[in-house]
Amino acid sequence: VTNCDIETEKRLKKDLKRTKALLDDAQIMLDHIKSNAPSKREVAQLKSQLEESEFTCAAAVKARKSMEVEIEDLHVQMEEISKAKQM
C-alpha cells in the first residue's frame, strides 16, 4: 500500500464522514421545518439539499470501494513481485 493509497483512503473517509454529517443536518432541518408548517419552497429546498447529500454520499462510498479494490490489486501485485524475487 502506497502513501498515495493511504492518503486517498483517509480523504475518502473524511469526505464520507462530512457527507453523512450534512445528510444528518439536512434531515434534522427537514424534520424541524415539517413540525413548524413549512412553506413548499422550504421543503423543496431541503429535499434538494438532502438529495445532493445522498448523491455525494453515494459517490464517496463508490470511490472508497473502488480504492479498496485498487489497494487489493496492489497487494496481489506486491505478493507476485515478492515471489518472483524469491525465485
C-alpha positions in Angstrom: 0.0 0.0 0.0 1.5 3.3 -1.0 1.3 6.6 0.8 -1.0 7.8 -2.0 -3.4 5.0 -1.4 -3.4 5.7 2.4 -4.0 9.4 1.8 -6.7 8.8 -0.7 -8.5 6.4 1.7 -8.2 9.0 4.5 -9.6 11.7 2.3 -12.5 9.5 1.2 -13.3 8.5 4.8 -13.2 12.2 5.7 -15.5 13.1 2.7 -17.9 10.3 3.7 -18.0 11.4 7.3 -18.7 15.0 6.3 -21.4 13.9 3.8 -23.1 11.8 6.5 -23.0 14.8 8.8 -24.5 17.0 6.1 -27.2 14.4 5.5 -28.0 14.3 9.2 -28.2 18.1 9.3 -30.4 18.2 6.3 -32.7 15.5 7.9 -32.8 17.4 11.2 -33.7 20.6 9.3 -36.3 18.8 7.3 -37.9 17.4 10.5 -37.8 20.7 12.2 -39.5 22.5 9.3 -42.1 19.8 8.9 -43.1 20.3 12.5 -43.4 24.1 12.0 -45.8 24.0 9.0 -43.1 24.9 6.4 -43.6 26.6 3.1 -43.5 24.5 -0.1 -40.4 26.4 -1.1 -38.5 25.5 2.1 -39.5 21.8 1.7 -38.3 21.8 -1.9 -35.0 23.4 -0.9 -34.4 20.9 1.9 -35.3 18.0 -0.4 -32.8 19.2 -2.9 -30.1 19.5 -0.2 -31.0 16.0 1.0 -30.8 14.6 -2.5 -27.5 16.3 -3.1 -26.1 15.0 0.2 -27.3 11.4 -0.7 -25.7 11.7 -4.1 -22.4 12.9 -2.6 -22.5 10.1 0.0 -23.1 7.5 -2.7 -20.3 8.9 -4.8 -17.9 8.8 -1.8 -18.9 5.2 -1.0 -18.4 4.2 -4.6 -15.0 5.9 -4.7 -14.0 4.2 -1.4 -15.0 0.8 -2.8 -13.0 1.5 -6.0 -10.0 2.4 -3.9 -10.3 -0.7 -1.8 -10.3 -2.9 -5.0 -7.3 -1.0 -6.3 -5.5 -1.4 -2.9 -6.3 -5.2 -3.0 -4.9 -5.4 -6.6 -1.7 -3.6 -5.4 -1.3 -6.2 -2.6 -1.6 -9.0 -5.1 0.9 -7.4 -7.4 3.3 -6.9 -4.4 3.0 -10.6 -3.5 3.7 -11.6 -7.0 6.8 -9.4 -7.2 8.0 -10.8 -3.9 7.5 -14.4 -5.0 9.3 -13.6 -8.3 12.3 -12.1 -6.4 12.5 -15.2 -4.2 12.7 -17.4 -7.2 
